[in-house]
Amino acid sequence: MENKVFYNKFESLPIEAEKQVLAFIYFLQKRYESKSKKPRERGSIINKKFVGLWENREDLKDSSLWIKNLRRKEWGEIGE
């Protein structure tokens, strides 16, 4: 469809319909813009500062027990 024909059809619409057409155009632009972008390359996390953060934590060997003790400390025994 030629631009002039499209524009004339667009301008013949009521204002509310024009707003809907524009909203749909913005929607389509966002949708296809995200598909055309290349995904970011993910680097290795090995050299990040947080890797190995809890490596030597003896209290975290059993994470379920650690959470249970933390909850008991913060909330007290249930039914006390």
ZIGIJO-V621928 format. One record per backbone hydrogen bond with DSSP energy under -0.5 kcal/mol. CO is the residue of the C=O (numbers start at 1). NH is the residue of the N-H. E is the energy in kcal/mol with one decimal. If there is no record, write none. Layout:
co nh e
CO NH E
CO NH E
//
This chain:
co nh e
2 6 -2.6
3 7 -3.0
4 8 -2.6
5 9 -2.4
6 10 -2.8
7 11 -2.8
8 12 -1.2
10 13 -1.4
14 18 -2.2
15 19 -2.3
16 20 -1.8
17 21 -2.4
18 22 -2.6
19 23 -2.5
20 24 -2.3
21 25 -2.3
22 26 -2.5
23 27 -2.2
24 28 -2.6
25 29 -2.4
26 30 -2.4
27 31 -2.6
28 32 -2.6
29 33 -2.1
30 34 -1.9
31 35 -0.9
32 36 -1.3
33 37 -1.0
41 43 -0.5
45 48 -2.0
48 51 -1.1
50 53 -1.9
52 55 -1.5
54 57 -1.5
56 58 -1.0
57 60 -1.0
58 61 -1.4
61 63 -0.7
62 66 -2.2
63 67 -2.4
64 68 -2.4
65 69 -2.6
66 70 -2.3
67 71 -2.9
68 72 -2.2
69 73 -2.4
70 74 -2.5
71 75 -3.5
71 76 -0.6
72 76 -1.6
77 80 -1.4
//
